């Protein structure tokens, strides 16, 4: 009993941890997709220099 047991309990905990990590990864990807800004909204250039008026 030196703590290096690689029996079924150990692999089950590793599988559970891997499943939790995959679930967390999926949640992050879903959140990133929900927060994503469409390219069309980021590439539209609108000349607006009103903010400079008060800085002179």
PLY file of the C-alpha trace (Angstrom):
ply
format ascii 1.0
element vertex 56
property float x
property float y
property float z
element edge 55
property int vertex1
property int vertex2
end_header
0.00 0.00 0.00
2.26 2.77 -1.23
-0.49 5.00 -2.70
0.24 4.08 -6.31
-2.96 2.10 -6.80
-4.17 2.37 -10.38
-7.32 0.35 -9.85
-10.80 1.07 -11.15
-11.47 3.79 -8.56
-8.56 5.85 -9.80
-9.59 5.70 -13.45
-13.20 6.52 -12.51
-12.08 9.69 -10.75
-9.93 10.62 -13.75
-12.90 10.04 -16.06
-15.13 12.18 -13.85
-12.53 14.96 -13.81
-12.16 14.79 -17.59
-15.96 14.98 -17.98
-16.08 18.02 -15.67
-13.32 19.71 -17.65
-15.12 19.03 -20.93
-18.38 20.40 -19.51
-16.57 23.55 -18.32
-14.96 23.90 -21.75
-18.35 23.64 -23.43
-19.83 26.26 -21.08
-16.97 28.64 -21.89
-17.41 28.11 -25.63
-21.17 28.70 -25.38
-20.61 31.87 -23.35
-18.01 33.14 -25.81
-20.38 32.51 -28.70
-23.17 34.35 -26.90
-20.87 37.35 -26.26
-19.41 37.37 -29.77
-19.78 40.57 -31.80
-20.53 39.96 -35.49
-17.75 41.01 -37.87
-20.08 43.39 -39.68
-20.50 45.38 -36.48
-16.75 45.70 -35.90
-15.64 46.65 -39.41
-18.07 49.48 -40.00
-16.16 52.76 -39.88
-18.24 55.75 -38.87
-16.48 59.11 -38.91
-17.44 60.77 -35.65
-15.04 63.27 -34.16
-17.45 64.95 -31.78
-15.54 63.58 -28.77
-12.49 65.72 -29.71
-14.34 69.05 -29.40
-14.08 69.17 -25.62
-10.42 68.17 -25.50
-8.89 71.31 -27.03
0 1
1 2
2 3
3 4
4 5
5 6
6 7
7 8
8 9
9 10
10 11
11 12
12 13
13 14
14 15
15 16
16 17
17 18
18 19
19 20
20 21
21 22
22 23
23 24
24 25
25 26
26 27
27 28
28 29
29 30
30 31
31 32
32 33
33 34
34 35
35 36
36 37
37 38
38 39
39 40
40 41
41 42
42 43
43 44
44 45
45 46
46 47
47 48
48 49
49 50
50 51
51 52
52 53
53 54
54 55
